[in-house]
Amino acid sequence: MGNLKKRVGSGLVVGPLVVLLFVFSPPLPFLLFMGLVLLVATWEWASMARTADIFAPMILVAASFAPLYMDRTDLYLLWLLLSPALYLAFKILKPGVVDASVNRVMAKCILVILFSEVFLGLPLFSFYRLKELDPYLPAILLLIVWASDTAAYAAGKSIGRHKLAPLISPNKTVEGFFGAMAGALLVTLLFGHRMGLTFLSAGCAGAAIGVLGQLGDMLESIAKRVCDVKDSSSLIPGHGGILDRIDSFIITAPFLYHYLSGFSK
């Protein structure tokens, strides 16, 4: 019961603050906020992986926003190759005692860098792109995913009988999966006109977000199982860490941006 109180209490404090930031922040301050989230998420991922180096990956990952902001996909792809190389150069030139364990340290850090740049940086930058399309789109996606997660939890608790992926996430059920689709579908239809979508296209987007949000959640669950941790951190009392809160956006944010961009052309 104590954990439930912490969860509700922190949710009442953090939830409205996040909504206000998502709704009222102009694009550039919003991008800086997304950059801060990226730094914290990368720190959590590096801590989960128990890497000896944390700050070097954080700096390299944060720099990946630069080519994305310049709308230079070619430079971003080049950065995906250069950032591990720069880290290797940093390790080679760094003075100190070097033993055989340095290979494991470098391998872990390179995985952290690449994972963070692709599975964290791209989704968080997609929120900024959504903000450019319409100031309210990031908040709308936030509500869609929250509704999806709430419906999944309610369906799983009330009628959940069939395990979805017990080796990845034991608490997920098939019934909860369809609940997630229904919750996302309902809210997407509610805001479909605001997003410039027809009823049918909004329905397709909502169903897809429900599925992709669950897949993003399971992707983070796999990472936590590999790292043998329950939560990415204890940053948010009762809710875990930043990674635990943004996992449902890993695929949904890029998807919605590209989906809406296609309709706006």
C-alpha positions as CSV (number, residue, x, y, z in Angstrom):
1,M,0.0,0.0,0.0
2,G,3.0,2.3,0.7
3,N,4.2,1.9,-2.8
4,L,0.7,2.7,-4.2
5,K,0.7,5.9,-2.2
6,K,4.1,6.8,-3.6
7,R,2.9,6.0,-7.1
8,V,-0.2,8.1,-6.8
9,G,1.5,11.0,-5.0
10,S,4.4,11.3,-7.5
11,G,1.9,10.9,-10.4
12,L,-0.2,13.8,-9.1
13,V,2.9,16.0,-8.9
14,V,4.8,14.9,-12.0
15,G,1.8,14.2,-14.3
16,P,0.4,17.8,-14.5
17,L,3.9,19.3,-14.7
18,V,4.7,17.1,-17.7
19,V,1.4,17.9,-19.4
20,L,2.0,21.6,-18.9
21,L,5.5,21.3,-20.4
22,F,4.2,19.3,-23.4
23,V,1.3,21.8,-24.1
24,F,2.8,25.2,-23.4
25,S,6.6,24.9,-24.2
26,P,7.6,26.6,-27.4
27,P,9.5,24.3,-29.8
28,L,13.1,25.2,-28.9
29,P,12.7,25.0,-25.1
30,F,10.8,21.8,-25.6
31,L,13.7,20.4,-27.6
32,L,16.1,21.3,-24.7
33,F,13.7,19.5,-22.3
34,M,13.8,16.5,-24.6
35,G,17.6,16.7,-24.5
36,L,17.6,16.7,-20.7
37,V,15.3,13.6,-20.8
38,L,17.7,12.0,-23.2
39,L,20.7,12.6,-20.9
40,V,18.9,11.1,-17.9
41,A,17.6,8.1,-19.9
42,T,21.1,7.5,-21.2
43,W,22.5,7.7,-17.7
44,E,19.9,5.1,-16.5
45,W,20.7,2.8,-19.4
46,A,24.5,3.1,-18.7
47,S,23.8,2.4,-15.0
48,M,21.6,-0.6,-15.8
49,A,24.4,-2.0,-18.0
50,R,26.9,-1.3,-15.2
51,T,29.3,0.5,-17.4
52,A,32.5,1.9,-16.0
53,D,32.1,5.0,-18.2
54,I,28.9,7.0,-18.0
55,F,29.6,10.6,-18.9
56,A,31.4,10.0,-22.2
57,P,28.4,8.1,-23.6
58,M,26.0,10.8,-22.3
59,I,27.9,13.5,-24.1
60,L,28.1,11.6,-27.4
61,V,24.5,10.6,-27.3
62,A,23.4,14.2,-26.6
63,A,25.4,15.4,-29.6
64,S,23.3,13.2,-31.9
65,F,20.5,15.9,-31.6
66,A,22.7,18.3,-33.6
67,P,22.4,16.7,-37.0
68,L,18.8,15.8,-36.4
69,Y,18.1,19.5,-35.6
70,M,19.8,20.5,-38.8
71,D,17.6,18.1,-40.6
72,R,20.7,16.3,-41.9
73,T,19.9,12.6,-41.9
74,D,23.1,11.9,-43.7
75,L,25.2,13.4,-40.9
76,Y,23.1,11.6,-38.3
77,L,23.9,8.3,-39.9
78,L,27.5,9.2,-40.1
79,W,27.4,10.1,-36.4
80,L,26.1,6.7,-35.6
81,L,29.5,5.4,-36.9
82,L,31.7,8.2,-35.6
83,S,30.4,8.3,-32.0
84,P,31.6,4.7,-31.1
85,A,34.9,5.6,-32.9
86,L,35.3,8.7,-30.8
87,Y,34.6,6.8,-27.7
88,L,37.3,4.2,-28.7
89,A,39.7,7.0,-29.3
90,F,38.9,8.5,-25.9
91,K,39.6,5.1,-24.2
92,I,42.8,4.6,-26.1
93,L,44.2,8.0,-25.3
94,K,43.0,8.2,-21.7
95,P,45.9,7.6,-19.3
96,G,45.7,5.0,-16.6
97,V,46.0,1.3,-16.0
98,V,44.6,-0.8,-18.7
99,D,43.8,-4.5,-18.3
100,A,41.8,-7.2,-20.1
101,S,38.5,-5.9,-18.6
102,V,38.8,-2.8,-20.8
103,N,37.4,-4.7,-23.8
104,R,34.2,-5.5,-21.8
105,V,33.9,-1.9,-20.7
106,M,34.2,-0.6,-24.2
107,A,31.8,-3.1,-25.7
108,K,29.2,-2.2,-23.1
109,C,29.6,1.5,-23.6
110,I,29.4,1.2,-27.4
111,L,26.1,-0.7,-27.0
112,V,24.8,2.0,-24.7
113,I,25.8,4.7,-27.1
114,L,24.2,3.0,-30.1
115,F,21.1,1.9,-28.2
116,S,20.6,5.4,-26.8
117,E,21.1,7.2,-30.1
118,V,18.6,5.0,-31.9
119,F,16.0,3.9,-29.4
120,L,16.0,7.0,-27.2
121,G,17.3,9.9,-29.3
122,L,15.1,9.3,-32.3
123,P,11.9,9.0,-30.3
124,L,12.6,12.0,-28.1
125,F,13.5,14.1,-31.2
126,S,10.3,12.9,-32.9
127,F,8.4,14.7,-30.0
128,Y,10.1,17.9,-31.1
129,R,9.1,17.3,-34.7
130,L,5.5,16.7,-33.6
131,K,5.6,20.0,-31.7
132,E,6.7,21.7,-35.0
133,L,3.7,20.2,-36.8
134,D,1.2,21.2,-34.1
135,P,1.9,22.6,-30.6
136,Y,-0.6,20.1,-29.1
137,L,0.6,16.9,-30.8
138,P,3.1,15.9,-28.1
139,A,0.4,16.2,-25.4
140,I,-2.1,14.4,-27.6
141,L,0.3,11.4,-28.0
142,L,0.9,11.6,-24.3
143,L,-2.8,11.2,-23.6
144,I,-3.1,8.4,-26.2
145,V,-0.4,6.4,-24.6
146,W,-1.6,7.0,-21.1
147,A,-5.1,5.9,-22.1
148,S,-3.6,2.8,-23.8
149,D,-1.5,1.9,-20.7
150,T,-4.5,2.4,-18.4
151,A,-6.8,0.3,-20.5
152,A,-4.2,-2.4,-20.8
153,Y,-3.8,-2.5,-17.0
154,A,-7.5,-2.5,-16.4
155,A,-8.2,-5.2,-18.9
156,G,-5.3,-7.3,-17.7
157,K,-6.3,-7.1,-14.0
158,S,-10.0,-7.7,-14.6
159,I,-10.2,-10.3,-17.4
160,G,-6.6,-11.1,-18.1
161,R,-6.2,-14.9,-18.3
162,H,-3.8,-15.6,-21.2
163,K,-0.1,-14.7,-20.9
164,L,1.2,-12.6,-23.8
165,A,5.0,-13.0,-23.4
166,P,5.7,-14.6,-20.0
167,L,9.5,-14.8,-20.5
168,I,9.7,-11.1,-21.4
169,S,7.0,-9.5,-19.2
170,P,5.1,-12.0,-17.0
171,N,2.3,-9.6,-16.1
172,K,1.3,-8.8,-19.7
173,T,-1.8,-10.6,-21.0
174,V,-3.5,-11.0,-24.4
175,E,-6.5,-9.3,-22.9
176,G,-4.4,-6.4,-21.7
177,F,-2.9,-6.2,-25.2
178,F,-6.3,-5.7,-26.8
179,G,-7.2,-3.3,-24.0
180,A,-4.2,-1.2,-25.0
181,M,-5.4,-1.1,-28.6
182,A,-8.9,-0.1,-27.5
183,G,-7.7,2.7,-25.2
184,A,-5.3,4.1,-27.8
185,L,-8.0,3.8,-30.5
186,L,-10.6,5.6,-28.5
187,V,-8.4,8.7,-27.7
188,T,-7.0,8.9,-31.2
189,L,-10.5,9.0,-32.6
190,L,-11.3,11.7,-30.1
191,F,-8.5,13.9,-31.3
192,G,-8.5,12.7,-34.9
193,H,-9.9,15.9,-36.3
194,R,-7.3,18.0,-34.5
195,M,-4.6,15.9,-36.1
196,G,-6.1,16.3,-39.5
197,L,-7.1,12.7,-39.9
198,T,-10.2,11.1,-41.2
199,F,-12.2,8.7,-39.0
200,L,-10.6,5.7,-40.8
201,S,-7.1,7.0,-40.7
202,A,-7.4,8.0,-37.1
203,G,-8.7,4.5,-36.3
204,C,-5.7,2.9,-38.1
205,A,-3.3,5.2,-36.2
206,G,-4.9,4.5,-32.9
207,A,-4.7,0.7,-33.3
208,A,-1.1,1.0,-34.5
209,I,-0.1,3.1,-31.5
210,G,-1.7,0.6,-29.1
211,V,0.3,-2.2,-30.6
212,L,3.6,-0.3,-31.0
213,G,3.4,1.1,-27.4
214,Q,3.2,-2.4,-26.0
215,L,6.1,-3.5,-28.2
216,G,8.2,-0.6,-27.0
217,D,7.4,-1.5,-23.4
218,M,8.5,-5.1,-24.0
219,L,11.7,-3.9,-25.7
220,E,12.6,-2.1,-22.4
221,S,11.6,-5.2,-20.4
222,I,14.0,-7.3,-22.4
223,A,16.8,-4.8,-21.6
224,K,16.0,-4.8,-17.9
225,R,16.0,-8.6,-17.9
226,V,19.3,-8.7,-19.6
227,C,20.7,-6.2,-17.0
228,D,18.9,-8.1,-14.2
229,V,17.1,-5.0,-12.7
230,K,13.4,-4.4,-11.9
231,D,13.3,-0.7,-12.7
232,S,15.6,1.5,-14.7
233,S,16.2,3.7,-11.6
234,S,14.3,5.0,-8.5
235,L,14.1,8.5,-9.9
236,I,10.3,8.8,-9.7
237,P,8.9,7.3,-6.5
238,G,6.6,4.4,-7.2
239,H,7.1,4.7,-11.0
240,G,10.8,3.7,-11.5
241,G,12.9,5.8,-13.8
242,I,12.7,7.8,-16.9
243,L,13.2,4.8,-19.2
244,D,10.2,3.1,-17.5
245,R,8.1,6.1,-18.3
246,I,9.1,6.7,-21.9
247,D,9.3,3.0,-23.1
248,S,5.9,3.2,-24.7
249,F,7.1,6.2,-26.9
250,I,10.1,4.4,-28.3
251,I,8.2,3.4,-31.5
252,T,5.0,5.4,-31.2
253,A,6.5,8.9,-31.3
254,P,8.5,8.3,-34.6
255,F,5.5,6.4,-36.0
256,L,3.0,9.2,-35.3
257,Y,5.3,11.9,-36.7
258,H,5.9,10.1,-40.0
259,Y,2.2,9.0,-40.2
260,L,1.0,12.6,-39.8
261,S,3.8,14.0,-42.1
262,G,2.5,11.7,-44.8
263,F,-1.0,13.0,-44.5
264,S,0.1,16.7,-44.3
265,K,1.9,16.5,-47.7
